[in-house]
Amino acid sequence: MSGKMEALLQLDHDGLAEELESAHRELFNLRFQASTSQLTDISELKKARRQIARIKTLIRTRELEEEGNVGISTEE
């Protein structure tokens, strides 16, 4: 497991919400820099989007765990 994901696993729901907000702000700033030709490393946009996806996935997984709906149904 990556260090980024391990750090996220340690956060509670409020911490994840703050991290998500921060990641969205970072993505906005990166997009702004890219549009004004100030961004030197375009791959930062991809990294920011993936970080947002990691956070959203973790939030959704925890929501499903709370509902008790985690797991693959084997009923046919």
N, C-alpha and C positions, 0 to 999 in steps of 0.2 A: 504494500500500500504506500502511496506517495506521502511525503511529508505534509503536503498541502491538505490532503484529505484527513490525515491524522489530527492536524490542528483543528479542522472543522468539526471532527467527531467530539472534541472536548467541549464544544460550545453548547449552551442551552438554546432554547427557541429564540429568546430575545437576542442573544449573541449572534445567532445565525441571521436574524432579521437585520441587525446592524451591519453585519458583514455583507449581506446582499445589497443593502442600500449603498454601502461604500463601493462595492464592485460596480454597481450601476453608475455611480458618479464617475468612477475611474474610466469606464467605457465611454461615457459622454465626453469626458475631457480628451480621451484618445481620439475619438471621432472628430472632435473639433480641431485638434492638432493636425490630424490627417487632412482635413479639408483645407487647412491653411498652409499646408506643406511644411509644417514644423515637426512632424513625427518622422523620426529617422528610422525606427524599427517597426515596420508594419506588422510584424508577427505579434506585437503587443496587443493588437486588437483581438486576434484569435485567442491569446492567452486569457484576456479579460472575459471574453464570451464563454470560454470553457470553465472559468472560475465561477461565473454566474450559474452555469448549468450544474456544476458540482453542488453548489449551495442549494439550488432549487430541488435537486434530486434528493439530497439529504433531508430537507424539510418535508418533502412529500413522503419519503420513506417513513419518517417518524410519525406523520399524520396517519398513515396506514397502519402502523404498528399500534397506535393508540386505539384505532377502530377495531383492531384484531383481524384485519383483512390481508395480512402479509402471508405469502405462501402461494404455492401453485396448487390449484384445485385438481385433484385426480379423479373427480367424479365424471362419468361419461353418460 
